């Protein structure tokens, strides 16, 4: 054996940051956020729970890193809409963010409340602000538009995933709302029941996104 040889040469490391994140995302998809614990993650990786703290001091640190991973490539959505105006690029970014969160079970719950300063999330944020600045919006308005777009997208996706969650908690039964409205005196809700009980979340998202964009357009 040469001096540089090692008994473990050629074997993948049992624990590293990238593999830990991927395993955490796999567990998330299988069982949801409530079942994702540091101990269960350690068991899935065949290591002691304490070993995970080499990379993530707390579960919140892990969730922040997972949110960062989920946003990989989302900023590229603006490039796909380069032929359009600022509103089309902004809408493309919102749709890409929603798709990234929907790609993982409880993805919006993982993302909500995290404050990653990683390249994926900062790249997305910088792209949104850049689209707004290029459209002629003042710097402050461009930054606030970023928060408005992100908060709308995350909030919508939180409700969408909650309504359609697998298992005993869902999917939500639109009939419950219909029965409650019918049992009371809510004429305005009754008139809007077809829309209120619809599970066409893409249509609902696009409606809200259009309002957001048109509001920004009117402000300019």
N, C-alpha and C positions, 0 to 999 in steps of 0.2 A: 504494500500500500504506500502510495507516495505521501510525502509530508503534508500535502494539501488536501488529501482525501479525508472523507468523513463518512461514518457509518450511515448518516442520513442523507448523503449526497444524492440528488435526483428526486428526492421526495418533496412534495409540497409542504410548506410549513403548516403545522396543525392549527395555528392561530395567527391570523394577521388581520389588519383593519378591514381590507376589502372583503375577505371571506366572511368576517363577522357581520358586516353590513348586509351582504347578500343572504346569509343565513337568517338574519333578523327579518328581512323583507319576505323571505320564503315562509317563515313562521307567521308573519302578519297575514299573508295571503291565505294560509291554511286555517288559522284559528281566530284572527282578529286582534285588535289592539289590547283588549282586556286580558287576553290570555298570554300576551307577550311579556314575559318577565325575564330578568337577568338570569335567574336560575334555569329557566327552561331553555334559554338561549345557550347557556353554558352546557347543559345536558346534550343539546343538539350538536354541539361542537366537540363533545367528549373532553371537556376541560373543567377545571374547578371554576366556580363562579368568580372567585377573586381574580382569576387571570384576565377576565374581561376588563377590569378596571385599569389595565395597562393602557387601554385605548379610550375608554369611556368612564369618566369618574362617576357618573350618575346615569340613571335611565333617561333623564331629560337630555343629557349629552348624546346618548344613542339615538333618541328620536330626532334631535336636530341634525345629526349626520344622515339619518334615513331620509329626512325631508330634503336635504341637499342632494342626495343620490337620486331621488325621484325627479328632481328638476333638471337632470342631465339632458341637454339638447333642446330644452324648451325655448330658450332664447332664439334658436335658429328659426323659429316659426315666422318671425318678422321677415326673414330673407325670402321665404317662400311667397310673400305677398308684396314683393318690391315693386311690382307693376302697378299696385294700387296706391290710393292716397293714404294719409296718416290714419284715417279711421279704419281702413281695411287691415292695415298692419297691426293696429291696436287690437282689433277684434281677433285677428289670427293668434296673437299672443295670449289673449284670454282663453281662447278655445284650446290652445296647446297646454296651458296650465291645467285646465279642467281635465283634459285627457290624461295628463300625467298623474293627477290625483286619483282619477277613476281607475287607473291601471293597477292600483293596489287596494285591497280591502282596507277600509278605514283610512285611506290615504289622506283625506282631508283632516281627519282627527289627528293624525300624526303631524301634519304640517301646521295646524293651527297652534299658535302660541310659541312656535319655535322662532328663533331669530338668528338664523345661520348667516355667517359672513363668508361662506364658501363661494367658490368661483361660479357655480351654477346659479345660485340664487342671486348673487350680486350681478352676474351677467344678465340675467333676466330683468332685474330691476333697472340696470343701466340702459338696456335696450328700450324698455318702456319709456323711461324719462327722455331718452334720445329721440324717440319717435315724436313725443310731444313737443320737445324743444325745436325740432326741425320743422314742426308745423306752425311755429310762431308763438307758442305759449310761453309765458314768463316762467322762469326757473321754479318759483314756488308753486305755481299751478301745475307744472309738469310733475313735480314731486308728489303733490297731493293727488294727482290723477293716478299715479302708481298705487298709492294706498287704496284709493277707491276701487280701482280695478281688481287688485289682489283680494281685498276684503269681500267684494261682491262674489268673486269666483270661488273663494274658499267657503264662504257662507252658503252659497247655493249648493256646492258639492257636499258639504256637511249634511245638509238636509236631504239631498238626493241619496246619499249612501245610507243614511239612517232609515229612510223610507224603504229602501230595497235590501236591507241587510238580511243575510241568510239566517236560518235557524228559527228559534222560537220567537225572536223579537220582530220578525218581519216576513215577507214584505207588509207594509202598512195596508190596511183594508180601507179603501175609499168609502165603503159602505157605512163605516162608523160615522164619518162626517156627514154623509147624506142623511142617515137616520137621526143624528143629533139636530141637524138643521130642520128636518121635517117635523121633529117633535116640539119645536119652539116657534117663535115668530121672528123669523129672519128673512124677510122678503128679498133683501138685496143679495144675501148669500145664496138663497135658493135660485135666483136668476143666474148667478155665476157658477152654479154647481158643476156643470160640465167641465169648466176650466179648473175649478178648485179640486176636483177629484181625479183629474187626468194624471197619468203617470208618464206623460210625454215630457220628460225633464229637459230634453234638448230644446224643445220648443219654448219651454219656460225660461231656460237660460238665454236663448237668443232674444226673447222679448226684453228681458232685463238688460242684456248687453246693448241692445239697440237704444233703450232709454238712456243708458249711461253715455253712449257715444254721442247721441243727439244732444244730451245735456251739455257735454263738453263743447260740442260744435256751437251751441247757442251762446255759451259763455265767451267763446272767442269772438 
